[in-house]
Amino acid sequence: MQTAYLIAEVIMIPLSGTLSRVLSTRWMFVISAAGFTLMSFMCATASSINEMIIYRALQGFIGGGMIPTVFASAYTVFRPEQRNVVTPIIGLVATLAPTIGPTVGGYLTDLFSWHWLFLVNIVPGIFVTLTTYFLVDFDEPQLDLFKNFDWTGLGLMAAFLGCLEFVLEEGPTNDWFQDEYILIGTVICVGAGFGFFWRMFTARQPIVDLYAFGNRNFAGGCAFSFVMGIGLYGLTYLYPVYLGRVRGYSALQIGETMFVTGICMFLTAPVIGKLMGKVDPRALMAAGFIGFGLGTWWASYITKDWDFWELLIPQVLRGVSLMICMIPINNIALGTLSPERMKNASGLFNLTRNLGGAVGLALINTILNDRWDLHLARLHEKVTWSRGVATETLQTMTGAYARLGSDAGLAGLKTLSNIVRQQALVMSFGDVFLIMTFLFGSLALLTPFIQRPKGPAPADAH
């Protein structure tokens, strides 16, 4: 279900720029919001896994154009001096939703049922659709663009990004290229990728304008956004997995523990908005990635006993750092582009963040599994009959199961084995956090190479 949604969404995100020009921002957003709301209702009524997969794919595709459209509108409608107020709000919306998702999902699932994960979208979705239709109207549709619509480019892009997302989502759990479907998906992804890039530079009216990457700030901002996607989605994934698999927390307990990050983001956004006009955005980016690194370095000392209070500081650092990074990256990437390039560039910019999250999750899962196997093998070498501590622990556990009679020894051995597996898993979590520390530290060192934005390019820039 999740893979179907992400594949469809990642295809729509870069496509949203072209569709916004064809349909206008108003109709693009109205269709996206209305479609997303309708598919949320359909998901809640699904009676089989196949229906759910179809509805989730449609939900991801139709709704995937909303966030890029919002970003493009923010940098098109508002003047540069107004963006210090607008961009923190946009950044907060884009990052807060996936961050507080575990919290809201935990409450809804625990208090009601899974259906409310989708039903909760309906009333806000109707409100947003109607207000956009009646209040938003600042550009006109260009229906003539449909005459030269690049259907070949769309097909190549769908095959390239769809297979890429599929491989990244399913690879870690299916042993990568040992799985036939992963191998086939990779071959299609590579072939379609070459065709897509060739088409984008040769088509009369390419479906995605890659020349936006010729702007140094946009290219640099996309690179930083890619890594920020790893921090946004990777850490949103890691903490719940630890709390569920090691601590045995319920969905509600995980949500309550993760809520700290959302609060910190909400409180930090207006502060960063005020600092944007006074502090070099590159310095803010460096501070944000340093904060990310400090949080993951702190978490690298994780043990099986960590709960809310031990995870408090890493989550505070993550929430604050997300806002410190997100807002300057947005301004650096999109703040110097000309208006006619904005819609297309916004889709590409948001795509890099989502792809960063997909690549990050694939790498995190792969590293987590590999390090778990490694630590498990090392612990097995130490937990042997020749180790006094191991035999004493086994005897204690066997005694605790004495009521089972002849099965007490087997129960004690199984319990000891589970302890070893849990400890190996916790050690692998620490390794992943440490690797992410080096990644964020490296990005902090690269921020001086980004050019400080000086203002938007003129409207006729090429």
Secondary structure by P-SEA (a helix, b strand, c coil): caaaaaaaaaaaccaaaaaaaaccaaaaaaaaaaaaaaaaaaaaacccaaaaaaaaaaaaaaacccaaaaaaaaacccccccccccaaaaaaaacccccaaaaaaaaaaaaccccccccccaaaaaaaaaaaacccccccccccccccccaaaaaaaaaaaaaaaaaaaccccccccccaaaaaaaaaaaaaaaaaaaaaaccccccccccccccaaaaaaaaaaaaaaaaaaaaaaaaaaaaaccccccaaaaaaaaaaaaaaaaaaaaaaaaacccccaaaaaaaaaaaaaaaaaaacccccccccccaaaaaaaaaaaaaaccaaaaaaacccccccaaaaaaaaaaaaaaaaaaaaaaaaaaaaaaaaaaaaaaaaaacccccaaaaaaaaaaaaaacccccaaaaaaaaaaaaaaaaaaaaaaaaaaaaaaaaaaaaaaaacccccccccccccccc
